[in-house]
Structures are given as C-alpha cells and as structure tokens.
Amino acid sequence: MKNRFILAALSVAMIFSASCQKSFVESKKEGYLSFGAFALEVDETVVTKAEAAGDNYVISILDADDQTVLTKTYAEVKDNDSKISLPAGSYTLVARSLAGALPMSSWENPVYGASKGFSIAAGQVTEIGDLTCTLLQCKVTVDYSDEFLSSVTGKGVTTVEVVAGHPLDYVMNADATYDHSAGFFAVEGNTMTVVFKGEVDGKTSKMTKTFTDIAVRQWRQVKFIQKKNEQGEATFDIVIEDLISDETLNNEISAKEEIIGEDPDAPKGDGGISLDFDYEAGCDQELTDLTNMIIVPVSERAMNIRLKATVPGGIHKFVVDIESDSDAFNLALAAAEAFSIDLLNPLPAQDVIFQVVPFPHGPELSGQTEVAFDLSAAQSAITAYPGVHTFMMTIVDKSFCTKKIPVKMIVE
C-alpha cells in the first residue's frame, strides 16, 4: 500500500510582466521553469522512508547532453520566487535526498530520488508539475528462524553483495544474537549473492546462494531456515521470506554452493593480522603499549602516534567499536552515531569523528594488506575529555580470519 506525504509545496510563481523584462528574456532566448504548481513527494512503497529531508532535497538540472547546468537545494529554489531562468532547450530535472554519488552499499542509509524531462521555450514559462521520489536502492535485512538459531554454536557472518566489490557483513555472535540493521544497496545488475559462514552444530558451515530479479524499490528479507536433507540429517537453507515491492516478480533462486560439515576453507588462527606502532614512520619511541597511551596537552608533550595495520589476507572488514568512561565523550559519540564505525562503509554522521580521530576510511580499504594510521592529530581534541577511551579494532581478512585489537587513549 502506498503512503505518500507531501514534503513541501512551493508558492505560486510571480511572472515578470514589465515589457523591459520580457525584451531582456527574449533577447537571450531564455524562458522560465516555474515551480508554482510543483509538489515534491516521497513514495513509501517498501515501508522505508528517508529522514525528514524537506528543504534539504537537492534539485539538479541536466541539459540534453546530461551535463549538470544547475544545482540548488529545494529551499534555494523556493527562495528564488519559485522559478529558474534557463536558455531555451531540452532538460531533465533530478531530485535527490542525497547530494553526491549514490553509495554502492551502506547501513541504514536510504536514498530517494526521481527525474522528469521538460523543455524551455524563449520567453515562455514551463510548469514542472508534481514529482514523486522513490527508493533508488534495494533494501536487505537478514533474519534466522528459531530452529536455526538453536543450532548456532559459534560466531558467523552473512555477507550480502549486490554490486561486485561492495558487500556488507551481517555479523552473528557466538550467543546467536545478530545484526538486525538494514543494508541499502545500489543495483547495477539483477542478482544478489548471499554467503553464510559460521559454526552450526559444532561444525564450520558455509552456503552461498544467488537470488535473481533484484531491483530498486524492493525490500529483500533474507531468512535462514533449518531443513532435512535426503538422509534425514539437519541442514539449512537461505530463502527470501517476504518480498515487499510494488511489482510482481519471478522469485526463483539458484544455489551456487553448499558445504555442510568441516569447511576446508575455514580460517585457521588470526591470519597473521597485527596492529603495531610504526616507528619507521616516525612514531614516538616512548610509545610501547597500545593499551596505555597517556595523552597530555600538546603544549606539555607532543607525541607522534603512528600505527600500522598488517593484514596478509587483505582487508574484508574493519570495524572500530568505541567505549569510554567519560560521559561527555559518550555524548559526543552518540551525536555522531559513532559507538561503532565500519571504516569501509562509515555513516555520513560519523565524518565529525574522523576530524577528531583521523582513521583511514572508505571502500578503498578493501583488499589492502597494510594500512597506516597517524593518530597524532587526535591529541588536541581528546584532551578535552578526561577518562579512558578504548578503540576496539576488529579486523577481518578475505578468508574471514579475525582479530580484535584494543587501543586505549588515557587522558588523566
């Protein structure tokens, strides 16, 4: 069921009637795009909605060659008498809830948008009419049946990938608690690969399954269920439990791989993952313990805090979980949604954290075997928060070898 709500409506455009104005417009062969009868709406078909964007929606005008000739916020359009002057020609109006490129994959970050073609005639006014923004991604959540959860005996991870090279990992803990977050994926093809790797009934189990007919404006609810094989033994399957979309789809699925029992590819040990002080890069020689870095005002002692992460198997996931005994620091973390930071896919709100603690971040970290950290700049800001601040680094390589490394900054 569709539920539309009008974000805003623009005031009636004031059309210049003075003859001198008309002559000026005609002499430049320009006309006006009027937003006088314009209503920007959001269609919540898949029971998701963008955060209250309203005036922050971005309005872009593209010419016949798909070149951007104008970009304004919705608020700026309204403040300009609800109209835009453009040379005569053919154009496309694009409205988006997010400026910049569409993320290939991200957590809890729905993006809405729509486009509409129009033409401008010299000296004339073109009404753009209504425009309805819809989800530009496929939403994916992961769930497990009670029977499956009762069989979980160790850690696991479900990896979902829609665009090659841009997966998201839904982590399952040894106590069978798991990540309920919604992932939002750009769609370039029509397939989605789901890989589970974890400990079930005391054995490392792995399954890879491909789902077809993936498209934008869908909510794919992946669920793991327990079943019996031909020998009557317990095994499991991955299904799409409830597809929510505004279209009728062919939901046939094909299994690519299934390994039940001891997985020969199961990770052994921590894969040689390490995080150490980088003395060659100029780290302060006084620093010898990652869990005991005493931070004092820079005026008293400026330290060079340089680290190097070594991941022989290539980085698959790098998460920083932050804990602090400082109420003020915790409030700052809450404001930035930064208690847990996925360095490969950080949230936009977490940018402020990188200004304080300059961790390397972004999808380009994927596959890297060495990553340098220069945390020297963090000293000035963090001295404002007395207490013990622990940055738990969880590094997972391409073979799912995992290592947790705590880094502590202590402000006395």
GIHU-V323922 format. One record per residue. N is the residue number from 1. RES is the residue in three letters. PSI is psi in whole degrees, 0 to 359 (999 if undefined). Layout:
# GIHU-V323922
N,RES,PSI
N,RES,PSI
This chain:
# GIHU-V323922
1,MET,133
2,LYS,137
3,ASN,105
4,ARG,143
5,PHE,139
6,ILE,121
7,LEU,318
8,ALA,158
9,ALA,135
10,LEU,150
11,SER,159
12,VAL,130
13,ALA,140
14,MET,114
15,ILE,125
16,PHE,127
17,SER,352
18,ALA,139
19,SER,326
20,CYS,323
21,GLN,318
22,LYS,319
23,SER,320
24,PHE,315
25,VAL,314
26,GLU,325
27,SER,331
28,LYS,4
29,LYS,45
30,GLU,161
31,GLY,183
32,TYR,142
33,LEU,114
34,SER,135
35,PHE,21
36,GLY,323
37,ALA,23
38,PHE,137
39,ALA,121
40,LEU,119
41,GLU,162
42,VAL,128
43,ASP,119
44,GLU,43
45,THR,316
46,VAL,27
47,VAL,39
48,THR,155
49,LYS,150
50,ALA,158
51,GLU,159
52,ALA,98
53,ALA,310
54,GLY,242
55,ASP,348
56,ASN,353
57,TYR,145
58,VAL,129
59,ILE,120
60,SER,144
61,ILE,123
62,LEU,141
63,ASP,187
64,ALA,341
65,ASP,14
66,ASP,26
67,GLN,135
68,THR,122
69,VAL,346
70,LEU,138
71,THR,126
72,LYS,157
73,THR,163
74,TYR,321
75,ALA,319
76,GLU,324
77,VAL,316
78,LYS,324
79,ASP,348
80,ASN,44
81,ASP,25
82,SER,35
83,LYS,158
84,ILE,135
85,SER,128
86,LEU,148
87,PRO,152
88,ALA,140
89,GLY,186
90,SER,140
91,TYR,170
92,THR,131
93,LEU,130
94,VAL,126
95,ALA,133
96,ARG,150
97,SER,356
98,LEU,131
99,ALA,150
100,GLY,189
101,ALA,149
102,LEU,125
103,PRO,137
104,MET,324
105,SER,140
106,SER,159
107,TRP,134
108,GLU,47
109,ASN,68
110,PRO,142
111,VAL,130
112,TYR,148
113,GLY,169
114,ALA,162
115,SER,158
116,LYS,131
117,GLY,152
118,PHE,166
119,SER,149
120,ILE,129
121,ALA,144
122,ALA,129
123,GLY,5
124,GLN,163
125,VAL,127
126,THR,123
127,GLU,130
128,ILE,334
129,GLY,200
130,ASP,155
131,LEU,127
132,THR,120
133,CYS,137
134,THR,167
135,LEU,130
136,LEU,7
137,GLN,175
138,CYS,127
139,LYS,136
140,VAL,129
141,THR,156
142,VAL,133
143,ASP,165
144,TYR,141
145,SER,158
146,ASP,323
147,GLU,319
148,PHE,315
149,LEU,327
150,SER,343
151,SER,351
152,VAL,127
153,THR,6
154,GLY,185
155,LYS,156
156,GLY,174
157,VAL,137
158,THR,120
159,THR,125
160,VAL,131
161,GLU,125
162,VAL,312
163,VAL,127
164,ALA,132
165,GLY,0
166,HIS,63
167,PRO,165
168,LEU,141
169,ASP,122
170,TYR,106
171,VAL,138
172,MET,132
173,ASN,166
174,ALA,335
175,ASP,14
176,ALA,10
177,THR,153
178,TYR,169
179,ASP,120
180,HIS,7
181,SER,153
182,ALA,128
183,GLY,143
184,PHE,124
185,PHE,135
186,ALA,154
187,VAL,118
188,GLU,334
189,GLY,221
190,ASN,21
191,THR,156
192,MET,130
193,THR,131
194,VAL,124
195,VAL,126
196,PHE,136
197,LYS,118
198,GLY,184
199,GLU,118
200,VAL,127
201,ASP,39
202,GLY,3
203,LYS,149
204,THR,123
205,SER,148
206,LYS,139
207,MET,140
208,THR,130
209,LYS,142
210,THR,133
211,PHE,140
212,THR,177
213,ASP,35
214,ILE,136
215,ALA,167
216,VAL,164
217,ARG,26
218,GLN,154
219,TRP,104
220,ARG,114
221,GLN,96
222,VAL,134
223,LYS,138
224,PHE,130
225,ILE,155
226,GLN,145
227,LYS,180
228,LYS,139
229,ASN,185
230,GLU,335
231,GLN,3
232,GLY,10
233,GLU,152
234,ALA,133
235,THR,194
236,PHE,166
237,ASP,160
238,ILE,127
239,VAL,162
240,ILE,109
241,GLU,307
242,ASP,116
243,LEU,121
244,ILE,118
245,SER,170
246,ASP,14
247,GLU,157
248,THR,124
249,LEU,155
250,ASN,114
251,ASN,23
252,GLU,143
253,ILE,155
254,SER,134
255,ALA,133
256,LYS,326
257,GLU,144
258,GLU,125
259,ILE,115
260,ILE,126
261,GLY,199
262,GLU,123
263,ASP,117
264,PRO,340
265,ASP,5
266,ALA,140
267,PRO,140
268,LYS,120
269,GLY,205
270,ASP,10
271,GLY,17
272,GLY,15
273,ILE,136
274,SER,158
275,LEU,117
276,ASP,163
277,PHE,138
278,ASP,85
279,TYR,329
280,GLU,330
281,ALA,2
282,GLY,21
283,CYS,146
284,ASP,126
285,GLN,342
286,GLU,341
287,LEU,118
288,THR,347
289,ASP,115
290,LEU,335
291,THR,12
292,ASN,57
293,MET,106
294,ILE,117
295,ILE,123
296,VAL,165
297,PRO,140
298,VAL,330
299,SER,335
300,GLU,322
301,ARG,114
302,ALA,118
303,MET,145
304,ASN,110
305,ILE,96
306,ARG,130
307,LEU,162
308,LYS,123
309,ALA,131
310,THR,122
311,VAL,88
312,PRO,326
313,GLY,3
314,GLY,136
315,ILE,128
316,HIS,322
317,LYS,142
318,PHE,108
319,VAL,138
320,VAL,116
321,ASP,127
322,ILE,130
323,GLU,148
324,SER,150
325,ASP,13
326,SER,118
327,ASP,320
328,ALA,318
329,PHE,322
330,ASN,323
331,LEU,320
332,ALA,321
333,LEU,319
334,ALA,319
335,ALA,327
336,ALA,6
337,GLU,47
338,ALA,22
339,PHE,332
340,SER,125
341,ILE,118
342,ASP,104
343,LEU,333
344,LEU,332
345,ASN,64
346,PRO,155
347,LEU,151
348,PRO,324
349,ALA,343
350,GLN,359
351,ASP,325
352,VAL,328
353,ILE,321
354,PHE,342
355,GLN,335
356,VAL,310
357,VAL,98
358,PRO,66
359,PHE,141
360,PRO,143
361,HIS,165
362,GLY,161
363,PRO,342
364,GLU,347
365,LEU,336
366,SER,128
367,GLY,347
368,GLN,145
369,THR,345
370,GLU,135
371,VAL,128
372,ALA,139
373,PHE,122
374,ASP,98
375,LEU,13
376,SER,320
377,ALA,345
378,ALA,341
379,GLN,313
380,SER,316
381,ALA,321
382,ILE,343
383,THR,346
384,ALA,354
385,TYR,84
386,PRO,137
387,GLY,187
388,VAL,120
389,HIS,115
390,THR,126
391,PHE,102
392,MET,113
393,MET,117
394,THR,114
395,ILE,128
396,VAL,131
397,ASP,181
398,LYS,343
399,SER,9
400,PHE,16
401,CYS,140
402,THR,143
403,LYS,135
404,LYS,128
405,ILE,115
406,PRO,140
407,VAL,124
408,LYS,132
409,MET,124
410,ILE,120
411,VAL,111
412,GLU,999
